[in-house]
Amino acid sequence: MEFLFDLDDPLQCLEQIYQRLNPMVVSLHPKKIGGRTGPCLGSGLLLTYRDETFIITAEAVLSEICVTHRQKAVACADGRQWPLQDLACASPQYLDIAAIHLPEAWLARHPVTHRFELGQAGPPDPLSSAFTLLLGYPALGPRPAPPLPTGIGIVSRAYRGDSRRSQAMQPLFVEFDSRDILSRARLDKPGLLDYYHLRGAPAISLYHSFQQDSNRLTAYLQGLVCEWDHAGVGAVASSAAQLPGFLDGFLQQLRQGQRHVQDDVATLLARFRR
């Protein structure tokens, strides 16, 4: 996904990109009795890959949906609610990433307008990206929180980290700025760490190529937030570099008639739940 921007006013460009990308980000909630929704469990990204549609989120979020709430959950965006019960879902053991498949029959009943297209080529090096946008919906923590805008778009940068010493996961650290790009409200980092978590929030890399047009940014999915950085600088994101391989395997199993639904996924996640 490409964007043209004004070199003299990059902040305005980021706000416009935020307005384009934010409708692709959903908040995930448990479904309560009487049609109400519970507190936000985390965020996810509406994504297309090989002409199929998914909600991509973190393994911990899918674990809450499947294990705690037996997949009685909804995805919310643009004032709409989409039911997730009985949809096929999967999470590999070697990644903190999870996927919920949205089949054509489901999409016919619940049209989804905004989706992020995942390309076949790998993303550029995180260090070469001009910006990283951390997009998500705050999930309420155990204590009362001060009011914040419903959606969060944080200008940040990503860098490699090997704190988990796992080459398979390829974690990234996302260090964010203290200002919300949409409202220009200051975001208190200790307050965010105390009151909110953004598990499942996508980190979108905006790559600026000097070899092509000088005013062109290309958006890539860099990773998904799996937890806050314990140093309090930002968040830890599981790299999306291996996401295409995981989705290829998931689609192959679906085409062979294998369905990952709440029972088997909940059993698996319950065993490895943190």
C-alpha positions in Angstrom: 0.0 0.0 0.0 1.5 3.3 -1.1 1.0 6.9 0.0 2.2 10.2 -1.5 3.3 12.8 1.1 4.3 16.4 1.3 8.0 16.6 2.3 7.3 20.0 3.9 4.5 18.7 6.2 5.2 15.0 7.1 2.9 15.2 10.2 -0.2 16.0 8.0 0.8 13.0 5.9 0.9 10.7 8.9 -2.6 11.9 10.0 -3.9 11.1 6.5 -2.3 7.7 6.5 -3.8 7.1 10.0 -7.2 7.9 8.6 -6.7 5.4 5.8 -5.3 2.6 8.0 -7.3 2.9 11.2 -10.6 1.5 9.8 -8.6 -1.7 9.1 -7.9 -2.1 12.8 -10.5 -3.8 15.0 -11.0 -4.0 18.7 -11.9 -7.5 20.0 -14.5 -7.9 22.7 -16.3 -10.8 24.5 -20.0 -11.0 23.8 -22.2 -10.6 26.8 -25.8 -11.7 27.5 -28.3 -9.3 26.0 -26.1 -8.2 23.1 -23.7 -6.1 25.1 -19.9 -6.3 24.7 -17.3 -6.7 27.5 -14.0 -4.9 27.9 -11.6 -4.8 25.0 -9.4 -7.9 24.9 -7.0 -6.5 22.4 -6.7 -5.3 18.8 -6.4 -7.0 15.4 -5.9 -6.2 11.7 -8.3 -6.9 8.9 -6.0 -8.4 6.3 -6.2 -10.0 2.8 -3.7 -12.6 1.6 -4.1 -14.8 -1.5 -7.6 -13.4 -2.0 -8.6 -14.6 1.5 -9.6 -12.4 4.4 -8.3 -12.8 8.0 -8.2 -11.0 11.3 -4.6 -11.1 12.5 -3.9 -10.6 16.1 -1.6 -11.8 18.9 -1.7 -15.4 20.3 -2.6 -14.0 23.8 -5.7 -12.3 22.4 -6.9 -15.5 20.6 -6.2 -17.4 23.8 -8.6 -15.1 25.7 -11.3 -15.4 22.9 -11.1 -19.2 22.7 -10.1 -20.3 26.2 -11.9 -17.8 28.4 -14.9 -16.9 26.2 -15.3 -20.0 24.0 -15.1 -17.8 20.9 -18.2 -15.8 21.9 -16.6 -12.6 20.8 -17.0 -9.7 18.3 -14.7 -7.5 16.3 -15.6 -3.8 16.4 -14.7 -1.0 13.9 -16.4 2.0 12.5 -19.4 1.5 14.8 -20.0 -2.0 13.5 -19.8 -5.4 15.2 -18.8 -8.6 13.5 -19.5 -12.0 15.2 -16.5 -14.4 15.5 -18.2 -17.5 16.9 -17.6 -20.7 15.0 -15.0 -19.2 12.6 -11.8 -21.1 11.9 -8.8 -19.9 13.7 -5.2 -20.9 14.3 -2.0 -20.0 16.1 1.4 -21.6 15.5 3.4 -22.7 18.5 6.5 -20.9 17.4 4.9 -17.4 16.9 3.0 -14.9 19.0 0.7 -14.4 16.0 -2.8 -15.8 15.5 -5.3 -15.7 12.6 -9.1 -15.9 12.4 -10.3 -16.8 8.9 -13.3 -14.9 7.4 -14.8 -17.1 4.7 -16.8 -15.8 1.7 -20.1 -16.8 3.1 -19.4 -14.9 6.3 -18.2 -11.8 4.3 -21.5 -11.9 2.2 -23.4 -11.5 5.5 -20.9 -9.1 7.1 -19.2 -6.9 4.4 -15.8 -5.6 5.3 -14.7 -2.5 3.3 -11.2 -1.8 4.6 -8.5 -4.4 4.5 -4.7 -4.3 4.5 -3.2 -6.3 1.7 -0.3 -8.5 2.7 2.1 -8.9 -0.2 4.3 -11.9 -1.1 7.6 -10.1 -0.8 9.1 -9.6 2.6 9.1 -6.2 4.3 12.2 -4.0 4.2 14.6 -3.9 7.1 12.9 -2.2 10.1 15.8 0.1 10.5 15.3 1.5 6.9 11.7 2.5 7.6 10.9 6.2 7.8 8.3 5.7 10.5 6.4 3.0 12.3 2.7 3.6 13.1 1.5 1.6 16.2 -2.3 1.4 15.7 -4.7 -0.1 18.1 -7.6 0.2 20.6 -6.7 0.5 24.3 -7.7 -2.5 26.4 -8.7 -1.5 29.9 -6.4 -2.8 32.6 -7.3 -3.7 36.2 -7.4 -0.1 37.5 -9.6 2.8 36.3 -8.0 4.7 33.5 -8.0 8.3 32.5 -10.0 9.1 29.3 -8.1 8.6 26.0 -9.2 8.7 22.4 -10.9 5.5 21.2 -8.2 4.7 18.7 -4.5 5.3 19.2 -2.0 6.1 16.4 1.5 6.5 17.7 4.5 7.6 15.7 7.3 5.2 16.6 10.4 3.5 15.4 11.3 -0.2 15.4 14.6 -1.9 16.2 15.7 -5.4 16.5 15.9 -7.1 19.9 17.1 -10.5 21.0 15.9 -10.5 24.6 14.0 -13.7 24.0 17.0 -15.2 22.1 14.7 -16.8 19.6 15.6 -16.6 15.9 12.2 -18.1 15.0 10.2 -15.4 16.5 12.4 -12.5 15.4 11.0 -10.0 17.9 11.1 -6.3 17.4 11.0 -3.5 19.9 8.8 -0.6 19.0 9.8 2.6 20.7 7.0 5.1 20.4 6.6 8.9 20.6 4.6 10.5 23.4 2.1 12.1 21.1 -1.1 10.8 19.5 -0.9 11.7 15.8 -4.6 12.1 15.3 -5.5 14.3 18.3 -2.0 15.5 19.0 -2.8 14.7 22.7 0.2 13.8 24.8 0.3 10.1 25.8 1.8 9.5 29.2 4.0 6.4 28.8 3.7 5.3 32.5 0.0 5.8 32.3 -0.3 3.7 29.2 1.8 0.9 30.8 -0.3 1.0 34.0 -3.8 1.2 32.5 -3.7 -0.2 29.0 -2.2 -2.9 26.9 -2.2 -3.1 23.1 -1.8 -6.8 22.4 -2.6 -7.6 18.8 -2.1 -4.0 17.7 -0.4 -3.9 14.3 2.9 -2.0 13.8 2.8 -0.6 10.3 6.2 0.3 8.8 6.3 3.2 6.4 9.3 2.7 4.1 10.8 5.7 2.2 12.7 4.7 -0.8 15.2 7.3 -2.0 15.8 5.3 -5.2 12.2 5.9 -6.4 9.9 8.9 -6.0 11.2 11.1 -3.2 7.6 11.7 -1.8 6.4 8.1 -1.7 5.9 6.0 1.4 5.1 2.2 1.2 3.2 0.6 4.1 4.2 -2.8 5.3 3.0 -4.9 8.2 6.0 -5.0 10.4 4.7 -7.0 13.4 2.0 -7.4 16.0 2.3 -6.2 19.6 2.5 -9.2 22.0 3.5 -7.4 25.2 4.8 -4.1 26.6 8.6 -3.7 26.8 9.6 -4.3 30.4 11.9 -1.3 30.2 8.9 1.0 29.7 10.2 2.4 26.4 7.5 0.9 24.1 6.2 -2.5 23.1 7.5 -5.9 21.9 6.2 -6.9 18.5 6.3 -10.4 17.0 7.7 -10.0 13.5 5.4 -10.5 10.6 8.2 -11.9 8.5 7.0 -15.5 8.9 3.3 -14.6 8.6 2.9 -15.6 4.9 4.3 -19.1 5.6 1.9 -19.5 8.5 -1.1 -18.3 6.5 -0.1 -20.6 3.6 -0.2 -23.6 5.9 -3.5 -22.5 7.5 -5.1 -22.1 4.1 -3.9 -25.5 2.9 -5.5 -27.1 6.0 -8.7 -25.3 5.4 -8.8 -26.4 1.7 -8.2 -30.0 2.9 -11.3 -29.7 5.1 -9.6 -29.3 8.4 -11.3 -26.7 10.6 -9.6 -25.1 13.6 -12.4 -24.0 15.8 -12.8 -23.1 19.4 -12.6 -26.7 20.8 -9.2 -27.8 19.4 -7.6 -24.3 19.4 -8.8 -23.6 23.0 -7.3 -27.0 24.1 -4.0 -26.1 22.5 -3.8 -22.6 23.8 -4.8 -23.6 27.3 -1.8 -25.9 27.4 0.6 -23.1 26.4 -1.2 -20.2 27.9 1.0 -17.7 29.9 
